[in-house]
Amino acid sequence: MRSRPPTVTVAAILMALISLLGLPGPLLPGSEGVPAVVLYGGIVLGIVGLVAAVGLWMLGRWGIWLTVVVCVLRASCRLRRG
């Protein structure tokens, strides 16, 4: 069994926390004016982020790439919002 590097452990935990924080988007006050595509897209990114965190935790190569994709999508969404 391979040993998990501490940086991967920290990345997996942070990815899981960030993904969990993005899930309750529609339940937050002030989300009435936000388009449904944005709200549900955030929920989908949260779920996919949790899957990526599990992949990182298990040291799967797919987990690394999924984490990169989720982080790039989150960053592009943040840049579009301003």
N, C-alpha and C positions, 0 to 999 in steps of 0.2 A: 504494500500500500504506500502511495506517495504521501509525503508530508506537505501540508498546505502552507505556503509562505504567509507570513503575517500581513503583507500588503493585500493579498487576495482575500484573506479573512475580513479585513477592514472594508475592502471594496464590496464584498458580498453583503455585509451588514448594512453599509450605507445605502446600497442599491435597494435592499429590502425595506429600509426605513423610508426612503424617498418614495418608493412605489406605494407603500401603505398610506403615506400622507396624501397621495394623489387620488386615492380611491373614493373618499366621501365627497367629491366635488359637487354633485347635484344636491346634496343635503345641506350645504353651507348656505348661510343667508347671503342674499345678493346674487344668487345664481339664476334668478328668474329671467334676467335680460340676456343671458349668455345663450348663444345658439346650441341646439342639442348636439350637433356634430362635435363641437368643442368639448362639451361635457362628457359625452360618451367616448370620444377619442382619448380623453384623459383617463377614463376608467380602463379602456383597453390597454393603454400604455402602462398603467399601474399593474394590471394582471400580467402582461408580458414582462414587465420589470421584475415581478416576483419570480417568474419562471427563470429569468436570466440570473437572478440572485441564487436560485437553487443550482443552476448550472455552474456558476462560479464556485459555490460551496463544494460541489462534487468534483471540481477541477475538470469539468468537461470543456473541450475546445469549443463546442457550440455555445456554451455559456459565455465565453469571452466575446465571441462575435455578436451574440444577441445583446449583450450588455453595451457593446459599442454602438449597435444600431439604435437601441432605445435611448442612449445618451445623446446621440446625434439628433434623433427626432425631437427629444425634449428641448435641446438647445435651439433647434430651428424654430420650434413653437414659441419659445421665449423671445427670440430675436424678432419674430414677426409681430408680437404683441407690443414690443417697444420698451 
